[in-house]
Amino acid sequence: MTAASNYLEDTLLKHIMASAGTNGADYDTASLSLFVSLHTGSPGEANDGANEISGNDYARQSATFGNVSGGSVSTNATISFPQANGNYSANVTHIGIYDNANSGNLLFYGALSSAKTVTDGDVFQINSGSLTITLA
């Protein structure tokens, strides 16, 4: 089998997002926090961490999500990264979602719709509702 039902997709997302204020609060994920990372290439399923941005005051940022609907869930607040204290070494092309601010496990990842150059003084921002996780 290669497909999951809509019910299963929603249930899995509700389970993961329960601590982020979604409608899946029946699940025991009270200690789960979610953090967004920036990457210069795909972190890949193995998550070797080789292409995550580092230096210049970069840090993963916490993310909160709204309610799960139709196999998808989106952020419900703007995510702002610290102001860059110098140019990032390469364009930001991908983001990841981890369960820890500094190490942890990669849960989701994907490409940006367009690469972003971050230079000294820039603030990389993801507007509320612009980051969507979909299980399909």
Steps between C-alpha positions, in 0.01 A plus 500: 500500500623846422214726605361613833139595560401860574409386851848358561671810356297729728552274803878490452519877463277550804725274702815690402343843536301444821725714718488785248136581570335285237178305525696181576541562874389144582849376415794490744758727340503762775878522499531546122630836381565580136788705360559623144849479350650661189713301253714561192385169352263220587563351844375171352330218682823394670543855641879517506481871594782589262315786332321676786591868532744577780665811638405866457251476791290232324284285728203270440170664586195355671185453296135460588231359276125532466241226465544200273263491205497297180836337572676835548598736779649853474687732730280735699764763583783674318844341545787750509863392512760717673647786299800369308830621637683449170416333170383138501747281311246396235137556400230352720322241283329265751345495843468225756284444804671344801392391847791685666648849475860383469515135395210256509313319228402631160125450460420679173697682230440668168624747242415868503305626199808711419849523648572791734830681539552614860750782548623696800203663675229291330225330699373178339126475566223250430159665511217346698321236294783481243657180632273201438561135577298257291471124523356365182 
